[in-house]
Amino acid sequence: MEHWMDRLYGHHHNTILPAKAKVPPDVSLICSLVCCNFKAVFGIFEDEREQSSALADKSSSLKESTRSSDGVDRVRDIIETFINNCPSCLCSFTANGEIQWCFSQVKGTLDDEITEADIISCVEFNHDGDLLATGDKGGRVVIFQRDPGSKTSVPKRGEYNVYSTFQSHEPEFDYLKSLEIEEKINKIRWLRRKNPAHFLLSTNDKTIKLWKVSERDKRAEGYNLKDEAGEMKDKGVLTGLRVPVLKPMELMVEASPRRIYANAHTYHINSISVNSDAETYLSADDLRINLWHLDITDQSFNIVDIKPANMEELTEVITASEFHPTDCNHFVYSSSKGLIRLCDMRMAALCDRHAKLFEEPEDPANRSFFSEIISSISDVKFSRSGRYMLSRDYLSVKVWDLHMETKPIETYPVHEYLRSKLCSLYENDCIFDKFECCWGNNDQAVLTGSYNNFFRMFDRTSKRDVTLEASREIARPKTTLKAKKICSGGKRKKDEVSVDSLDFNKKILHTAWHPTENIIAVAATNNLFIFQDKF
């Protein structure tokens, strides 16, 4: 052990290598192993310290026990120092193994006055995480691009700047049904990149659009029939033929609609999902799911239809749908009954009969008037590996194994302390809020939102969870986020937040996690907060 410790820390173990020092492969491997297992090491140290403290109380030899405890603390401090300064670590951890999150950026004004059109309605990273798109209730799409310098800096930083802004949808009116169609962007989905341009799908309640976002840094000059202002020249003054040339210009980002997919949904669209074949995508409303080809706008194929012949017999609606990340023939959709159906498009043209049904039996002890409402699934997401699913209902998030339909393999309560408040939440309609959920970059963590601008993270490995807050008080560079504790009853401690003081008008419905790094985007009303692991 002394050999690699000497190489890493110097012979006296007091001099830490510079942050940019090149770590030998063998040292890097050992560092990674230590960092991956330090939670267990700390657990042992904590047990030792507790035993030492117990001995100190019972034993007459207090001096000997104190020396033992001090030795444990000394070793613990050495390992903690090693981890915090390890050049091969990808992220910073607290002593209990949790990622330390810190503030990176906030987009939008922090004023108290909020315009309805500025409220963010969806957030989505593209496949490499370099672009982050948001949609709002005003029908606008804002795309942020990661600062190139923040990717190459040591350590990396999650800084994003405005790349492009465009009006995706306008308010419309259906004269046949006397129905107003809002411009609000319900979903944004990126297509995998095939050329220098970027493509994304955006949808409101009725119409889906395919947008091309491209850069232009050159312009053609020297036309024969047009002057520099674009006006047509007098043909009589033309004396020769010129070849136009391309000259550099200031970089300009253009967003143009390439396809418009309309008139295919009777009900409000709640989901769109791009297939892994990169040629098709699905769109889902309350009762139907349609399959589209990206190049065909005037027709789609109905693959799920749960509308009963008599609408009085309607018992459930579709709430979310998504394609499998690698199997182009598989997709899932969730319902207001708390069911998730996995369908295989190879079985039949119309997938009304599911291949698998994922359902958790209800606990009779928790049965109440609100059971059906809170069991409705608001979001479902496949893991990046495709092996698991993540679902969100009103009070919890659940992880499902595609190989086991009978019950979820993991259940994490998000805000169980609200169970006693369901009556008031029903009266103010908050019980119908649709929270989204997302996977971490390695499928080992999940993220979802809550009220009071709180958002929750769950570590699937350590089974730890943390509540953090997106607020203007922490909107300072490198500010470390402190865990919040909620007091549901009894005497409230100094650092706890009472359930009765929660602001239900401040809610985090939309979240996104960078596909490869610990960078998260959280939409808090009209603000987009970006957090990253502590650097």
N, C-alpha and C positions, 0 to 999 in steps of 0.2 A: 504493500500500500504506500510505503514511503516514496517509492520510485516515482509514481505518477503524481503524488501530492507535491513532491519537489518540483516536478516539471510544470505543474500548474500554478503553484503559489510561490515558487522560489524556495531555497533551502531552509529559510527560517519560517516559512508559512505565514509571513506577515505582509508580503508584497503581492498585491493582486495584479494579475496580468492586465494590460490595457484592454479596453472594450473591443478594439479592432484586432487584437492579437490573433494570429492563426493558431487554432487548436489542433494538435496532432490527432489523427484518426482514432488512435487507441484511447487517448485521453477523452476525446469527444464521446466515444462509446461509453466509457466508464461514467462520464458526467451524466449522460442520458439515463443510464441505468440507475444511478443514485437519485436523480431528479424524479424518475418515474416511481421509485419505491420509497421516497422519503416520508410519505404519509404513514407507512407501516412503521418506519424507524421512529418517527415522532410518537406514534402510538405506544411503542415500547417504552420510550423515555418517559412519557406521561404516566404509564403504569408504574415504572420504577420510582418516579417522584412521589406518587401517591403512597406506594408502599413505604418509602423512606419517611414520609410525613407521619404515617400510621405508627411506624417504629419509634419515631421521635416522641409521640404522645405516650406510648406504652413503656418504652424502655427507659431505664434510668441513665443510660449512656447517651445523653442528648448531643454531646459533642461529636460522637462517632456518626450518628444519624445525619447530623447537619453536614458533615464532611462528605457523606455519601450523596446527599441531595445536591450539594454544590458541584460534585463531580459530574452528576447527570446533567445539571444545568450547563456546565462547561462544554461537555461533548455536544449537547443540543445546540448551543450557540455556535460551535464550530461548524456543524452541518448546516445550520441555517445561514451562516455567512457564506459557506461554500455554494449553497443553492442560489442565494441572491446575487452572487457574483459569477456564476457559472456562464462562460461565454457561449456554451452550446444550448442553453435553455431557449425555448421558443416563447415562453411567457413567464411572468412573475407569479409566484404563489405566496399565499399566506402560510403561516406555520401549520394550519390544519389542512393544507392541500388544495384550498380553493383558489381559483384565479382571482387576482386583484384587478378590478376594473377601474378605469379612470376616464374622465371626461376628455373628449377629443375636440368635438365641434358641435355647434347648434346652428341649424338653418331656420330662418324665419325670425320675425320680430318677437321680442319677449314682452310686448305691451299687454296690458290687461284687456284692451278692447280686441275682440276677435271677429273677423269677418267670416261669415258662413262659407263663402266661396274658397277661403284659404285653408279650410280644415282638410288635413291629409286623409285620403281614403284608401291608399294602398302604397306599399313599399316593396321594392324588388331589386336584388343584386343581379347582375348578369353572370354568365357562367364562369368567368375568371375573376370576378369581383372588382374589375377596374371601373365599372360603371354602376351607378345606383340610381334607379328611377323611382319617382314618386308621382302619384296622381292625386288630384284634390277634387273637392265638390264643385269647383268652378269649371271642370272639364279640362284643366291644364295638366300637362305632363312636364315635369322638371327632371332633367338628367344631370347627375353630378359625376364628374370624372375624378379619379384618384390622382392626386398630385404625384407626378413621376418621382420627384425627389423624396417623397415619403416612403416609397417602396425600396429605395436603395440606401436610405439612411440606416445607421446602426445605433439603436434598434429601429425597426420599422415603425412608421407612424401611419395612422389611419386618417388621412386628411383628404377631403374631397372638395372640389370647386365646381361651380356651375358650368356645365358643358353646353347644354341646349335647353331652351324652354319653348314650348309650342302649345297651341290650343288644339287639343285632340278632338273634343266633342262640343257641340253647341246645343242649347236647349231646343227641343222640337215639340211639335204638337200633332197628335194623331187625331185627325178630323173625323175619321170613321168611328172611333171609340170615344171621342171627346176626352182624350187622355194626354196630359202633359208628360213629356219624356225628359227627365233630368239630364243635365250634362255631366253629372258626377261620374268619375272614373271608378268602376267597381274593381277591376283587376288589370294588372300589367304582367305580361309574360315575355321574356326575352327568347329569341331564337338563337340557336348556336351560330357562331360567326363562321362564314364561309369565304368572305372577301373583306376588303378594307372597310366596308360599310357595316353598320349595325342595324338589326331589324328587331322590332318588338310589336307585340299585339296589345292593344288597349281596348277596353269595352266599357260602355255604359249599360243601361238597363236593356237596350234593344239592339244596338249596332256595334259590331266589332270592326276594328280598323288595323291594318298592317302598315306600320310606319318604317320608312328607311331613314336612318340618321347617318349622314356622310359628311366628310370634310372636303373643303375645296381651298387650295392655297395657290392656284394658278388661274389665269384668265386669258382668253384668246384676244389678241389685238391684231389690227391690220386687215379688217374685212374689206372686200371689194365693193360691196353694195351698201354698206352702212358706215357712218362716221363714228367717232369715239363716243358720241352721246346716244348712239343706237338709232339715229334717224336715217332714213333712206337717202342715198346720194342721187344727184342728178346724173342720169346715165350719159348725158352729153359730155360731162367733164372727165369721164373715165378714159385714161390714156394707156393703161397697161393692166396686166394681171398680177396681183400680189398673193403671196402665200401667207395666210395668217400664222402668227407665232404665239406661243404660250409664254406669258410673263408672270413672275411671282407676284402675289398679292397677299394682303393680310388674311390669316386663316379665318375661314367662315364655316360654321357648322350649319348644315341644312337638314331640316326634317320635312319629308314629303310623304303623303299617303300613297301607298302602292296598291292596296286592295281595300275595298269596303264590303263587308259581309253583313247584309241587312235582311230584314223581313223573314227571318227564320224562327223567331221566338215569340210566342204569344205572351209568355210570362217573363218576369225580370231575370236577366242573366246574373247568376251568382258566381260562376266559375268558368275559367278557360284554362286549358292545359295543352302544351305542345308535346306531340308524340316524339319518341326517341328516333323514329325514322326520318325526322326533320322534314316530312312532307305533309303530314296531317296534324290536325289539332281538334280537340273537342270543346264544345261550349255547353253549359248546363244551365237550365232555369229551374223553376220550382217543380215541374212535372216531366220535363223531357231533357234528353241529352242528344246533341247532334254531333256528327262527325263531318269535318270539313277537309277539303284539300286546299292547301295554301294558294294554289294557282287558280282555283275555281270559286267564283264569288256568287254565282246565281243558283247554286244548288248545294244542298248538304244532305247527309244520310242520317235518318233518325235511328239511333241504336238503343235508346231506352225511352220508354213511354209508360209512366205509371198513372196516367190520367184515367180515372174510372168512367164508365159509360154514364153513370149518374154522379154528378159532382157532390151530391149529398152524402155519398158513400166514401168520400175522400178522407183518409185517416192519416196520411203522412205526405211530406213534400221533400224534395231533394234539397240538401243544404250545401253540399260541396262535392267536387269531383276532381280526380287527377289521374293522369296516365302514369304507368310504372316507368321508372327512370331508364330501364334497359330493355324490358320486354314490351315490344310495340303492340302486342295483342291484348295486354292486360290493362285494366283501369279499375278504379274503385269509385264508389259514390256513397255518401253518407246521407242519413235522413233525419227528420225531426223526431223519429222514434228512438234514436240512439243506436241505430243499426248501421253497419258498414257492409256493403256488398262488393265483392270482388268479381268482376266479369271477364270472360274470355271471349274475344270477338271471333275466335275460330270455331266456337260451339254452334253459333247461330247468327243469322244476320241481325235479328232483333234480340238484344241481350236482356230481355225481361226476366229470364231465368238466370240467376246468379250462379257462379261456380263455387263461391264460398260466402258464408254469412257470418260476420263477426258480431257477437252480441254478448253482453255481460248480464246475467240474471240480476234482477233488482232485489236488493235486500228489503224484505218486508218491514223490517224495523224502521227503515228510512222513508217508507211510503207516506206521501202527503199530497195535498191539493196541487202542489207545484212540481211534483215528480216528473210529469211528462214534459213540462217546460224546461226544467234544468237538465234533463237527460238529452235534449236535442243537441246534436253535434254541429258545431259552428264551423269547424275546419278539420281537414284530414290531409296529412302529408306523408308521402313515402320517405323512408330514410334514403340517404345518398347511396347506400349500398343496395337498396331495393329489398332487403330482407325484412324490414320492420315498417310499421305504420305508426303515425302519431295522430291522435285525435284529441280534440278539445271540446268539452261540454262546458256548461256554465261554471261549475265548481272545481273541475279537475282536468288534468291532461292524462292520457293513457297511452302506453306503448303496447302495440300488438305485434305478435310474431305471425308472419303469414302462414306458418305451419300449424298454428293453434288457434282455432276459431272460438273455443268455449269461453275464454276470458282473457283479459289483457295480462301481459307478463309483468307490467309495472303500472302503478297508479299513483299519481302525485297530486295531492290536494293543492289547489291554487289559492283560494281564499275560503276555506271551510268556515272561518269565523262569520261569514255572511249567511250561513244557513238559518240562523235565528232572525235574520233581517229580511227574509224572502217576501214577507207580506208588504213591507214598505217598498222594496225593490219592484214588486209587481205593480204597486200603485203609481210609481214614477216611471214605469216602463223600462227601467234599467235591466230587469230580468231577461229582456229580449235582446240585449246587446250581444253582438257576435264577435267574440275574441278569436284572433288567429293564433297559430302556434308555428314554431319552426325548429328544425334540427340544428345542432352545432356543426362545426366544420368537419368533425370526425365521428358524428353520430353518437358521441358519448355524453352529450348534454342537450337539453331542450330549453326553449325560451318561449314565454308567453306573457301576456299583459294582464293588468288588473286595474283597480280604481285608485284614485288619488295620485295618478301618474306613477304608480308602482308597477314594476315588472319583475317576473319571477324566473329564476334559473334553477334547474335541477341537474345535478351531476349523477349520471346513471351508474358510474363506477363506485363512487364513495357513498352514494345515496344521500348526499348533503343537498340542501337547498338554501337559497338566499333570496331576499327581497331587496331590491334596489329602487331608487327613485330618480326620475328624470325631471329636474326642476331647475329654475333659474339660479337657485342658490349655489348649485355646483357647477355653473357654467363658467368655469375658469380653467385655463389650460392645466393639464396634468393633475387636476383635483381627483383624489381617490374617492370612489363611491363607498359610503358607509352602509352597512347592512341595516335594514329597518326591521323593527319588531313591532308586532301589532298585539295590543292587549284586548282580549275579547270579554273580559270580566274581572271582577275583583279589583284589588289595588293596583294602580298603574305605576310602573317604575319610571324613573326619570327619562330614560332613553327610549321608552315605548310610545307607540301611537295608539290612541284609543279608537276603537271601531266607530264610535259615535262621532268622531271628528273627521272621518274620511269624506273627501269631496267626490261625490259620484258623478259630477259633471266633468271631472278630469279623469280621463280613462285612456289606457293604451290598448287599442284594438289591433294595431298593425305593427309587426316586428319583422326583421330580416337579419340573417346571420351570414357573414362573408363565407363563400364556399371553401376557402382554404386557410383563413386566418381568424384569429379571435378579434374580430371587429363586428360590432352589431349596430344596426340602425333601428331606432325606436321612434314611432310617430306619436307625439303627445299633442293632440288637438291640431294646432297650426304650426307646430315646431317639429323639426326633425333632429333628434339627438343622435350623435354618433359617439359610441364608446369603444374603447379597445383595452386590451390587457395592459397593465401598468408598465410603462417603459422608463 
